[in-house]
Structures are given as C-alpha cells and as structure tokens.
Amino acid sequence: EIFIYFDEKPIGSASIGQVHRARLIDGDDVVVKVQRPNARRQIMADLSLIREFVRLTENYFVKYGILNPLEIVETFSKSLQTELDYSTEARNLEIFRNLYQQDDQLYIPKPYREFTTRKVLTVEFISGCKVNDIETLQSWGISPEEIARKGLNIYLRQIFEAGIFHADPHPGNILIKPNGKIALIDFGMTGKLMQSQKYAFSGVFISLANKDAKSMATNLRRLAIDHEIEDMRAFEYDLNDLIQDYVVMAGDEQGVRDFTARLQKLAYKYKLQIPGVIFLILRSLALLEGTAKALDPNLDVLEIIKP
C-alpha cells in the first residue's frame, strides 16, 4: 500500500533496528528503519541492570573522578529510550531541518511522518559517501581537509549556538554528498543544553583559548550541579596546569579525550558534579576529533573551536 519497491536485504544493521532501501508509490526514494522485535523489552532490562550495577559500585566511579555516575546513566538511559521511539527521531529531524534549512553546508534528510510510527521510520534517501571515505572524496574533487574543518564547525555551531546537537557523530552517521555538502543521519540520539549550561560551557572553552585559569574556574563552578571547592586559588592553579599542558605545550597527542580525562581528575579532586549532558558533548567532540584527524592529521581542534 505504501511502497512500490522494498529491498528485504538491509543496508545497515544495529542493536535496535535495521535499515532498508525502498521507494514510495509517488516515486520518492527512501530508507526505512524497522525496530527489532522485543528491542524495547531487552533494552529496558539492560538499563535496569546497568542502574543496579552503578548503584552498587558508585564508590569505584567516584574514585576515578565521576561523582554523579547515576546521573550520567540516567542521561544515557533517556537518550536510549528516546531512540526506541522513532516518532521522536522524526520530530528531531524536523527540528534540525527547520534550524538549518537555509544552511549551504549542512543537509538534514526529510522524514515522512505519515509513514512513521514508534517502530518504523521512513526518511528521504541520501546519496553520498561516508565522511571517512577519503578515496571517494578525492575522486569527486572534494578536499578531506576542508570537510574536516567544515564538519567540526557545523557541530560547534550546534553546541555553542543552537544548544541542541546530534549526539552520535560516528563516521557512519555523517555522509558527504557529491556536491560537498555534509548530511547528518540517524537523529535518535540528540543532546540539549539549558541556556545557563550553554554559556558556562562556552566560557570554559573561551577561558581555555584565552589561557585564563581564573575565568575557567568560575565557569566550571557555574556549570557544576554541586562542588566542594574550598580554595579557589588552588583550583585556579590546577586549571592553569591543565591550560599549560593542553594549550601552551600542546603536541600531536593532546586532544579532547585527554582534556576530558584531566577534567575528570579535577572533578574528583574538587567534588565537581558535572551534568551528564556535558559528558555527552565531550564524547561527541572526541568522536568528531578522531574522524577529523583521520581526514587531516595536522588539524588543531582547539584552533577550530576558538572562533
């Protein structure tokens, strides 16, 4: 009743569902994501086990600088439960399409709400290659280095300007169209920042770029849900050491992952409870950094973040 063609062999497969090529009766080429039977029941059971495990081993996580592991689990849990409802993903697609409809660098595929339910999602088919397919990019006359910079800028605008971001930017979810435009797919996992969090998080990176430990300390304190910073001067000295290592003495080995690890150590030392969404951002930035460095090994991520 809906499709004149439906390929039963999936073009993509994951734990929650799998994706098929199809064509609607009106001739539109689409991809159809179909949820696996019993996926919700299995995931809810897994999440329950993870919660219980973290509750019983919370002190272990605290020892390594994660003071609010249950909140991080809840952030992940909400995100995963959202992924189980494909109608929510369709709504996410519409939100991002509205935000970036005039953007000449980013393309968001169109969802077909009339052919979408909680367990079936129908979306416009995007023709292109994976972002890390350097050979194809070069054959199209597209610079991998330019794609790396463009892709990072798109994500940074989502985080620092819009305050809503695609939270699963692995290479399979970033396509490059033959005209060089970047297309994001799979909007099951997104993150949202409150206005106060957006400004405080921006302030952390601005302070990092400006080598301003005092301002960085102030913004981290604003960002934290709770803290036990009794000596701000000592906190500033520790942050100055981080800045010196990450910015002033930065080498090829320094990256977002290293920054996150250092931040977690300071979080433990000063009992900073950092919101779960911030770890979601740092995870996304670390994924992006890995992809960007594969496209351009000489890329300096902090220099891209600075503007």
TIMARNU-175975 format. One record per residue (C-alpha): residue number from 0; residue in one letter; x, y, z. Coordinates in pm, 1 decimal. Layout:
% TIMARNU-175975
+-----+-----+----------+----------+----------+
!   n ! res !       xx !       yy !       zz !
+-----+-----+----------+----------+----------+
! NUM !   a !        X !        Y !        Z !
...
+-----+-----+----------+----------+----------+
***
This chain:
% TIMARNU-175975
+-----+-----+----------+----------+----------+
!   n ! res !       xx !       yy !       zz !
+-----+-----+----------+----------+----------+
!   0 !   e !      0.0 !      0.0 !      0.0 !
!   1 !   i !    291.4 !    236.6 !     65.3 !
!   2 !   f !    592.2 !    111.2 !   -135.1 !
!   3 !   i !    635.2 !     13.1 !   -498.9 !
!   4 !   y !    973.8 !   -130.8 !   -408.2 !
!   5 !   f !   1120.7 !   -259.7 !    -80.2 !
!   6 !   d !   1461.7 !   -425.4 !    -54.0 !
!   7 !   e !   1438.3 !   -700.5 !    206.8 !
!   8 !   k !   1818.4 !   -705.3 !    242.2 !
!   9 !   p !   1916.6 !   -434.6 !    495.7 !
!  10 !   i !   2177.5 !   -171.7 !    403.7 !
!  11 !   g !   2251.6 !   -112.9 !    771.2 !
!  12 !   s !   2200.6 !   -304.6 !   1091.7 !
!  13 !   a !   2240.1 !   -219.4 !   1461.1 !
!  14 !   s !   2121.9 !   -335.9 !   1801.6 !
!  15 !   i !   1785.6 !   -155.1 !   1799.1 !
!  16 !   g !   1684.5 !   -185.9 !   1434.6 !
!  17 !   q !   1789.3 !   -221.9 !   1073.3 !
!  18 !   v !   1757.8 !     -1.4 !    764.9 !
!  19 !   h !   1620.2 !    -90.5 !    420.2 !
!  20 !   r !   1611.3 !     87.0 !     83.9 !
!  21 !   a !   1261.3 !    143.3 !    -54.2 !
!  22 !   r !   1059.5 !    357.5 !   -297.1 !
!  23 !   l !    726.6 !    517.2 !   -219.6 !
!  24 !   i !    430.2 !    491.6 !   -456.8 !
!  25 !   d !    487.5 !    855.6 !   -558.1 !
!  26 !   g !    842.5 !    762.6 !   -669.2 !
!  27 !   d !   1042.0 !    911.2 !   -377.8 !
!  28 !   d !   1348.9 !    706.8 !   -280.6 !
!  29 !   v !   1357.0 !    647.7 !     94.5 !
!  30 !   v !   1522.5 !    446.2 !    368.2 !
!  31 !   v !   1304.6 !    264.4 !    619.4 !
!  32 !   k !   1429.0 !    191.2 !    969.7 !
!  33 !   v !   1249.5 !   -102.9 !   1129.2 !
!  34 !   q !   1281.9 !   -178.0 !   1501.0 !
!  35 !   r !   1372.4 !   -529.6 !   1606.3 !
!  36 !   p !   1108.0 !   -739.7 !   1782.1 !
!  37 !   n !   1140.5 !   -718.0 !   2162.6 !
!  38 !   a !   1409.9 !   -444.0 !   2137.6 !
!  39 !   r !   1233.7 !   -228.0 !   2398.5 !
!  40 !   r !   1195.4 !   -512.3 !   2647.3 !
!  41 !   q !   1561.3 !   -615.2 !   2613.8 !
!  42 !   i !   1691.8 !   -258.2 !   2642.8 !
!  43 !   m !   1478.5 !   -175.8 !   2947.6 !
!  44 !   a !   1612.5 !   -491.2 !   3115.5 !
!  45 !   d !   1971.0 !   -391.1 !   3027.6 !
!  46 !   l !   1920.9 !    -38.1 !   3161.4 !
!  47 !   s !   1780.5 !   -177.5 !   3484.4 !
!  48 !   l !   2090.6 !   -396.1 !   3524.4 !
!  49 !   i !   2323.1 !   -100.7 !   3449.3 !
!  50 !   r !   2146.4 !    116.9 !   3709.9 !
!  51 !   e !   2178.8 !   -154.9 !   3973.5 !
!  52 !   f !   2544.6 !   -218.2 !   3884.4 !
!  53 !   v !   2630.8 !    154.9 !   3908.2 !
!  54 !   r !   2436.1 !    190.5 !   4234.1 !
!  55 !   l !   2635.4 !    -94.9 !   4388.2 !
!  56 !   t !   2972.1 !     23.5 !   4253.6 !
!  57 !   e !   2924.2 !    401.3 !   4280.5 !
!  58 !   n !   3230.9 !    443.4 !   4504.1 !
!  59 !   y !   3451.1 !    291.2 !   4234.1 !
!  60 !   f !   3337.2 !    555.2 !   3981.3 !
!  61 !   v !   3383.7 !    833.4 !   4237.4 !
!  62 !   k !   3740.9 !    714.5 !   4287.3 !
!  63 !   y !   3809.9 !    786.5 !   3919.8 !
!  64 !   g !   3654.7 !   1132.2 !   3914.4 !
!  65 !   i !   3292.7 !   1060.1 !   3816.7 !
!  66 !   l !   3096.4 !   1189.9 !   4113.8 !
!  67 !   n !   2749.5 !   1152.2 !   3962.5 !
!  68 !   p !   2757.0 !    819.5 !   3773.7 !
!  69 !   l !   2385.3 !    757.8 !   3827.9 !
!  70 !   e !   2300.6 !   1091.0 !   3664.4 !
!  71 !   i !   2521.5 !   1000.1 !   3366.8 !
!  72 !   v !   2341.3 !    663.9 !   3343.1 !
!  73 !   e !   2006.2 !    847.6 !   3350.5 !
!  74 !   t !   2121.1 !   1083.4 !   3073.0 !
!  75 !   f !   2224.3 !    782.5 !   2864.6 !
!  76 !   s !   1901.6 !    599.7 !   2958.7 !
!  77 !   k !   1678.1 !    889.4 !   2849.4 !
!  78 !   s !   1870.7 !    918.2 !   2525.8 !
!  79 !   l !   1841.8 !    544.0 !   2457.6 !
!  80 !   q !   1470.1 !    535.9 !   2539.1 !
!  81 !   t !   1421.4 !    826.5 !   2300.8 !
!  82 !   e !   1598.7 !    620.5 !   2032.3 !
!  83 !   l !   1335.6 !    348.7 !   2080.2 !
!  84 !   d !   1058.6 !    587.1 !   1971.9 !
!  85 !   y !   1107.5 !    651.9 !   1601.3 !
!  86 !   s !    836.9 !    920.1 !   1601.3 !
!  87 !   t !   1066.6 !   1120.7 !   1832.0 !
!  88 !   e !   1352.2 !   1078.2 !   1583.6 !
!  89 !   a !   1122.6 !   1207.1 !   1306.9 !
!  90 !   r !   1045.8 !   1511.5 !   1524.8 !
!  91 !   n !   1419.8 !   1564.3 !   1584.7 !
!  92 !   l !   1476.4 !   1558.7 !   1209.2 !
!  93 !   e !   1208.2 !   1825.2 !   1161.7 !
!  94 !   i !   1362.4 !   2043.5 !   1434.9 !
!  95 !   f !   1707.1 !   2026.0 !   1274.0 !
!  96 !   r !   1564.4 !   2078.2 !    923.8 !
!  97 !   n !   1397.5 !   2398.3 !   1046.2 !
!  98 !   l !   1718.3 !   2514.8 !   1216.4 !
!  99 !   y !   1937.3 !   2453.5 !    911.5 !
! 100 !   q !   1701.4 !   2492.8 !    614.6 !
! 101 !   q !   1898.1 !   2797.7 !    488.7 !
! 102 !   d !   2240.3 !   2642.9 !    557.6 !
! 103 !   d !   2454.8 !   2593.5 !    247.7 !
! 104 !   q !   2692.5 !   2345.8 !    417.4 !
! 105 !   l !   2461.4 !   2108.0 !    605.8 !
! 106 !   y !   2175.1 !   1892.4 !    479.5 !
! 107 !   i !   1920.3 !   1715.2 !    700.2 !
! 108 !   p !   1707.7 !   1443.0 !    534.1 !
! 109 !   k !   1331.0 !   1481.7 !    521.7 !
! 110 !   p !   1122.9 !   1249.6 !    744.4 !
! 111 !   y !    790.8 !   1114.8 !    616.2 !
! 112 !   r !    570.2 !   1149.4 !    923.6 !
! 113 !   e !    270.6 !    987.2 !    751.3 !
! 114 !   f !    478.0 !    668.2 !    706.8 !
! 115 !   t !    637.4 !    672.9 !   1052.1 !
! 116 !   t !    534.4 !    507.5 !   1378.9 !
! 117 !   r !    710.6 !    431.9 !   1708.7 !
! 118 !   k !    873.1 !    125.0 !   1544.9 !
! 119 !   v !    903.3 !    225.3 !   1177.6 !
! 120 !   l !   1076.0 !    538.0 !   1046.2 !
! 121 !   t !   1066.2 !    646.9 !    681.2 !
! 122 !   v !   1323.3 !    907.2 !    574.7 !
! 123 !   e !   1447.8 !   1056.3 !    249.2 !
! 124 !   f !   1734.4 !    856.7 !     92.0 !
! 125 !   i !   2062.9 !   1049.1 !     83.0 !
! 126 !   s !   2309.5 !    971.1 !   -193.6 !
! 127 !   g !   2669.6 !   1012.8 !    -81.9 !
! 128 !   c !   2971.9 !    850.0 !     76.9 !
! 129 !   k !   3082.8 !    810.3 !    437.6 !
! 130 !   v !   3282.0 !   1102.2 !    571.5 !
! 131 !   n !   3595.6 !    886.1 !    613.1 !
! 132 !   d !   3589.9 !    753.4 !    253.9 !
! 133 !   i !   3888.6 !    966.0 !    151.2 !
! 134 !   e !   3937.3 !    791.4 !   -184.8 !
! 135 !   t !   3581.6 !    871.3 !   -299.0 !
! 136 !   l !   3602.5 !   1230.0 !   -169.9 !
! 137 !   q !   3919.9 !   1290.5 !   -366.9 !
! 138 !   s !   3772.0 !   1132.5 !   -681.3 !
! 139 !   w !   3487.6 !   1387.4 !   -652.8 !
! 140 !   g !   3738.1 !   1671.2 !   -621.5 !
! 141 !   i !   3646.7 !   1730.2 !   -255.3 !
! 142 !   s !   3920.5 !   1818.6 !     -6.0 !
! 143 !   p !   3916.0 !   1588.3 !    301.5 !
! 144 !   e !   4088.0 !   1866.1 !    499.4 !
! 145 !   e !   3810.2 !   2111.1 !    411.8 !
! 146 !   i !   3545.1 !   1853.8 !    510.2 !
! 147 !   a !   3719.0 !   1808.0 !    849.0 !
! 148 !   r !   3702.4 !   2181.9 !    923.0 !
! 149 !   k !   3351.1 !   2220.9 !    786.7 !
! 150 !   g !   3222.2 !   1924.2 !    987.6 !
! 151 !   l !   3374.0 !   2046.8 !   1313.9 !
! 152 !   n !   3231.7 !   2395.3 !   1260.3 !
! 153 !   i !   2883.8 !   2252.2 !   1198.5 !
! 154 !   y !   2895.9 !   2061.7 !   1527.9 !
! 155 !   l !   3037.9 !   2353.2 !   1723.6 !
! 156 !   r !   2754.5 !   2574.5 !   1597.5 !
! 157 !   q !   2503.8 !   2313.5 !   1714.2 !
! 158 !   i !   2656.7 !   2305.6 !   2064.1 !
! 159 !   f !   2753.6 !   2667.6 !   2124.5 !
! 160 !   e !   2484.6 !   2848.8 !   1923.7 !
! 161 !   a !   2174.1 !   2630.2 !   1891.7 !
! 162 !   g !   2222.2 !   2441.3 !   2220.6 !
! 163 !   i !   2084.8 !   2124.1 !   2058.8 !
! 164 !   f !   2316.1 !   1873.3 !   1893.9 !
! 165 !   h !   2333.9 !   1539.9 !   1712.7 !
! 166 !   a !   2490.3 !   1321.9 !   1984.4 !
! 167 !   d !   2616.7 !   1021.1 !   1786.8 !
! 168 !   p !   2859.6 !   1156.7 !   1524.1 !
! 169 !   h !   3041.8 !    837.9 !   1430.5 !
! 170 !   p !   3154.4 !    818.4 !   1064.3 !
! 171 !   g !   2855.9 !    603.6 !    962.0 !
! 172 !   n !   2618.2 !    886.1 !   1057.2 !
! 173 !   i !   2798.8 !   1156.6 !    857.0 !
! 174 !   l !   2759.6 !   1143.5 !    477.8 !
! 175 !   i !   2917.4 !   1365.5 !    213.2 !
! 176 !   k !   2706.6 !   1443.3 !    -92.8 !
! 177 !   p !   2880.1 !   1467.1 !   -433.1 !
! 178 !   n !   2843.3 !   1847.8 !   -418.1 !
! 179 !   g !   3047.0 !   1857.9 !    -94.8 !
! 180 !   k !   2752.6 !   1922.2 !    134.8 !
! 181 !   i !   2754.6 !   1735.9 !    467.6 !
! 182 !   a !   2446.0 !   1532.0 !    553.5 !
! 183 !   l !   2376.1 !   1403.8 !    904.2 !
! 184 !   i !   2164.0 !   1092.8 !    950.0 !
! 185 !   d !   2027.7 !    898.1 !   1249.2 !
! 186 !   f !   1885.6 !   1154.6 !   1490.7 !
! 187 !   g !   1780.3 !    901.9 !   1753.7 !
! 188 !   m !   2033.5 !   1043.7 !   1999.8 !
! 189 !   t !   2039.2 !   1420.3 !   2046.7 !
! 190 !   g !   2150.7 !   1639.7 !   2335.8 !
! 191 !   k !   2007.4 !   1966.3 !   2467.6 !
! 192 !   l !   2176.4 !   2233.1 !   2677.0 !
! 193 !   m !   1994.0 !   2476.1 !   2901.8 !
! 194 !   q !   2085.1 !   2840.4 !   2835.7 !
! 195 !   s !   2289.0 !   2865.3 !   3157.1 !
! 196 !   q !   2477.8 !   2543.8 !   3072.2 !
! 197 !   k !   2547.4 !   2668.6 !   2718.9 !
! 198 !   y !   2703.0 !   2993.0 !   2844.7 !
! 199 !   a !   2904.6 !   2823.0 !   3120.1 !
! 200 !   f !   3032.9 !   2550.3 !   2884.5 !
! 201 !   s !   3122.0 !   2812.3 !   2622.1 !
! 202 !   g !   3302.0 !   3004.5 !   2897.4 !
! 203 !   v !   3516.7 !   2700.7 !   2979.8 !
! 204 !   f !   3646.4 !   2682.5 !   2621.1 !
! 205 !   i !   3681.8 !   3060.6 !   2585.1 !
! 206 !   s !   3889.8 !   3061.3 !   2904.0 !
! 207 !   l !   4095.2 !   2769.6 !   2773.0 !
! 208 !   a !   4164.9 !   2954.1 !   2445.6 !
! 209 !   n !   4249.7 !   3275.8 !   2633.8 !
! 210 !   k !   4471.3 !   3085.9 !   2883.8 !
! 211 !   d !   4261.6 !   3235.7 !   3165.2 !
! 212 !   a !   4257.3 !   2993.7 !   3460.6 !
! 213 !   k !   4053.8 !   3227.5 !   3683.6 !
! 214 !   s !   3770.6 !   3260.7 !   3430.3 !
! 215 !   m !   3781.6 !   2885.1 !   3361.0 !
! 216 !   a !   3744.6 !   2814.4 !   3734.8 !
! 217 !   t !   3442.9 !   3047.2 !   3755.9 !
! 218 !   n !   3270.1 !   2886.4 !   3457.2 !
! 219 !   l !   3334.4 !   2530.1 !   3578.1 !
! 220 !   r !   3184.2 !   2623.7 !   3914.5 !
! 221 !   r !   2878.1 !   2765.5 !   3734.6 !
! 222 !   l !   2849.6 !   2450.9 !   3526.1 !
! 223 !   a !   2866.7 !   2211.9 !   3820.9 !
! 224 !   i !   2549.2 !   2092.5 !   3990.9 !
! 225 !   d !   2744.4 !   2085.7 !   4317.4 !
! 226 !   h !   3106.8 !   2117.9 !   4427.6 !
! 227 !   e !   3338.2 !   2128.3 !   4728.0 !
! 228 !   i !   3581.2 !   2398.2 !   4611.1 !
! 229 !   e !   3708.7 !   2548.3 !   4935.3 !
! 230 !   d !   4023.5 !   2708.6 !   4793.8 !
! 231 !   m !   3955.6 !   2883.3 !   4460.1 !
! 232 !   r !   4321.3 !   2981.7 !   4428.8 !
! 233 !   a !   4433.1 !   2616.6 !   4442.9 !
! 234 !   f !   4161.7 !   2527.2 !   4188.5 !
! 235 !   e !   4289.8 !   2801.2 !   3957.0 !
! 236 !   y !   4649.2 !   2676.4 !   3989.6 !
! 237 !   d !   4540.4 !   2324.1 !   3891.6 !
! 238 !   l !   4344.6 !   2459.2 !   3594.9 !
! 239 !   n !   4645.1 !   2667.0 !   3492.7 !
! 240 !   d !   4849.2 !   2345.0 !   3478.6 !
! 241 !   l !   4580.0 !   2192.9 !   3252.2 !
! 242 !   i !   4587.6 !   2502.2 !   3027.8 !
! 243 !   q !   4967.4 !   2493.1 !   3008.2 !
! 244 !   d !   4963.7 !   2126.0 !   2904.7 !
! 245 !   y !   4667.3 !   2145.6 !   2668.7 !
! 246 !   v !   4720.0 !   2484.0 !   2502.9 !
! 247 !   v !   5070.4 !   2615.0 !   2560.1 !
! 248 !   m !   5259.7 !   2284.7 !   2540.9 !
! 249 !   a !   5009.5 !   2106.1 !   2315.4 !
! 250 !   g !   5152.8 !   1829.7 !   2098.4 !
! 251 !   d !   5002.7 !   1586.7 !   1849.7 !
! 252 !   e !   4893.3 !   1358.2 !   2134.1 !
! 253 !   q !   4678.1 !   1621.7 !   2303.8 !
! 254 !   g !   4307.7 !   1609.3 !   2227.0 !
! 255 !   v !   3953.4 !   1630.8 !   2357.2 !
! 256 !   r !   3987.0 !   1283.1 !   2507.6 !
! 257 !   d !   4294.0 !   1394.8 !   2703.5 !
! 258 !   f !   4116.0 !   1712.9 !   2811.9 !
! 259 !   t !   3816.4 !   1509.1 !   2932.8 !
! 260 !   a !   4041.4 !   1274.0 !   3133.1 !
! 261 !   r !   4215.9 !   1568.9 !   3301.3 !
! 262 !   l !   3881.3 !   1734.1 !   3372.8 !
! 263 !   q !   3754.4 !   1415.2 !   3538.0 !
! 264 !   k !   4057.7 !   1406.6 !   3768.4 !
! 265 !   l !   3991.8 !   1766.8 !   3873.5 !
! 266 !   a !   3622.0 !   1687.2 !   3916.4 !
! 267 !   y !   3718.7 !   1413.9 !   4162.7 !
! 268 !   k !   3966.2 !   1632.3 !   4349.6 !
! 269 !   y !   3719.3 !   1919.7 !   4397.2 !
! 270 !   k !   3397.8 !   1708.5 !   4407.2 !
! 271 !   l !   3255.9 !   1877.0 !   4095.3 !
! 272 !   q !   2926.8 !   1719.0 !   3986.3 !
! 273 !   i !   2923.7 !   1789.1 !   3612.9 !
! 274 !   p !   2586.8 !   1746.3 !   3429.4 !
! 275 !   g !   2552.1 !   1427.5 !   3224.9 !
! 276 !   v !   2485.3 !   1624.0 !   2904.5 !
! 277 !   i !   2838.3 !   1769.5 !   2925.4 !
! 278 !   f !   2986.6 !   1419.3 !   2905.7 !
! 279 !   l !   2760.0 !   1358.3 !   2605.0 !
! 280 !   i !   2911.0 !   1667.7 !   2438.6 !
! 281 !   l !   3268.3 !   1570.7 !   2523.9 !
! 282 !   r !   3205.2 !   1219.3 !   2389.9 !
! 283 !   s !   3067.9 !   1369.5 !   2066.1 !
! 284 !   l !   3365.0 !   1605.6 !   2033.3 !
! 285 !   a !   3608.9 !   1318.3 !   2092.9 !
! 286 !   l !   3438.2 !   1111.7 !   1818.5 !
! 287 !   l !   3449.4 !   1410.4 !   1583.0 !
! 288 !   e !   3810.8 !   1481.1 !   1662.9 !
! 289 !   g !   3905.1 !   1122.8 !   1571.3 !
! 290 !   t !   3725.2 !   1148.1 !   1236.9 !
! 291 !   a !   3864.0 !   1497.4 !   1165.1 !
! 292 !   k !   4221.4 !   1387.9 !   1241.7 !
! 293 !   a !   4181.7 !   1092.1 !   1002.8 !
! 294 !   l !   4087.8 !   1341.8 !    729.5 !
! 295 !   d !   4354.2 !   1596.2 !    828.6 !
! 296 !   p !   4629.4 !   1465.9 !   1061.7 !
! 297 !   n !   4762.9 !   1823.0 !   1109.6 !
! 298 !   l !   4429.7 !   1962.1 !   1228.9 !
! 299 !   d !   4440.0 !   2167.1 !   1550.5 !
! 300 !   v !   4094.8 !   2120.7 !   1703.1 !
! 301 !   l !   4135.1 !   2399.8 !   1958.6 !
! 302 !   e !   4209.6 !   2647.2 !   1677.8 !
! 303 !   i !   3877.9 !   2545.8 !   1516.7 !
! 304 !   i !   3696.2 !   2588.8 !   1849.2 !
! 305 !   k !   3845.6 !   2932.8 !   1925.4 !
! 306 !   p !   3629.5 !   3149.2 !   1694.5 !
+-----+-----+----------+----------+----------+
***
